[in-house]
């Protein structure tokens, strides 16, 4: 059923709500009420996290957490401003946020298949399959495509520019970004290659 939301214009409105929040959240008072108070973009992020956790994934066991625990006295530099990330994730037009939430909900009946496809491509180092898996998860609507251009392509351009600047300085840098930024025609790797910067791929059995 459609919930008639009575919130500020920055959140849900009667004309944009639609059937968005999945029915299974209605069975949990611990889940649905908190979600109803936030922007659709925040709801999308939380639902995606809940799906992964339901499949047994632990956000505290990610690659970023692994390396952050081993930073020691090393300085951490940003490839991009955190405000840029938050703006892209949570300040899209309301209509775009609602579309993205709806498209995620439509995929939630097959979370294992989509996640297995993504993880399998990553484990096997199959760049083409990984790019295809990301594309399959991102939706086909004009709003989803525009969002992904901002989230991936435009950010890749900025991060590649920062890496190029660092590569021109003295010192050794360890750069950590999500796997999705390494595949596709507008990936960080492709953009750096256009500037004459080429890397060497290392595999799990590599020995230094």
C-alpha positions, 0 to 999 in steps of 0.5 A: 500500500502507499503511505501518505507521507507528511514530511518536509519537501526534502523527504517523501511527498504524497506525489512521489512516495509510490510503493517504495518501502518494501513490505517486509519492513512493515513487519519490523517496528525496529526498521520501518519507523526510523526509515520513514523519517529520512530522505529516500537516499538515506533509505536506499543506503540503509536498505542496501546495507541491510540486504548485505548483512542479511546475506552474512556480510559484516561491514566492519570486515571490509578492505577499508577497515582492514587497512585503517587498522594498520595505518599506524603513524602514516598520514592519510590523504584524501583523493576527494572531499567527503562533502563531495561524496555526501552531496552526491549520495544524499542531495540528489533531486527528490525524484531521483532519490525516489526512483533509486529507492524503488529500483533497489526494492525491485531487486531485493527479491534476488539479492543473493544472485546479484551479490554472488555475481558481483563477488564472483567477478571480483574474486576471479579478477574478471574486469568485464564481468565486474563492470557488467555486474555493477551495471546490472545493479544500477538500474536502467532509468534516466535518473539512475544513469545520471546518478551513476555518472556522477557517482562513478565517472565524474568522481573517477575523473577527479580521483585520477587527477589527484593520483596523477598529482601525487605520482608527480611528487616524491614518495610512495603512496598506497591508494585505496578505492572501491573495485567499481572505480577500476573497471569500465571505459571511464575507470581510474585506471583507464583515465590514468593510462590516457595520461601515460601512467600505467600500473602493474596488476598484482594477484593474491599469490604475488610475492614481494 
